[in-house]
């Protein structure tokens, strides 16, 4: 058995909640630190399906990456996910930007899987700078490697005039990292979301952009969390959620 308080304290030790960005909402967001369980569900998101999955397997605690409550609530309706979690007696702990920048966190995990070598970890603005373990002659070659490494359905990418060696990693909605990348004169950016004007800026600066999708840029962290939590608390079952995915399909004519 384990309490939510024990899980909170451990996550705080590897990804301190106080390091989350000012706009973020992290920590124990629904329930009580006194909630006790033998099973914990670990997920990227918390949806109605996630709550149903947790309830069916008897997990009274969910550890998620994306906060179950992000924006301030002005009302709490019965069909909302936070209300359903509370009604089911499920406690939710969310580790978001604090986990993005942690040593064992999302950015570093994405970089490792992408074959990126780095000396310094992710900075407080969620940028990780490094170099690929091999040199790429074509952007399409890197896009193919990313598809295989991240097991994603597709990658949006832009070309670059020249080889690709250096890179900025910014998981999730990290498109604005293109400006930091340009300041560092890197060859490429890997992220999960990027806006049109950011793409235009990247092309002006001859920086190749690889948009792997928000979900796929972060989904790897679930297994990392399951492994670390299982090693720390050996008498508890930490289970990776099977309800993940972004629901996006790709049509190519």
Secondary structure, 3 states (H helix, E strand, C coil): CEEHHHHHHHHHHHCCHHHCCCCCCCEEEECCCCCEECEEEEECCCCHHHHHHHHHHCCCEEEECCCCCCCCCCCCCCCCHHHHHHHHCCEEEECCHHHHCCCCCHHHHHHHHCCEECCCCCCCCCCEEEEEEEEECCHHHHHHHHHHHHCCCCCEECCCCCCEEEEEEECCCCCCHHHHHHHHCCCEEEECCCCHHHHHHHHHCCCEEEECCHHHHHCHHHHHHHHHHHHHCCCCEEEECCCCCCCCCCCCC
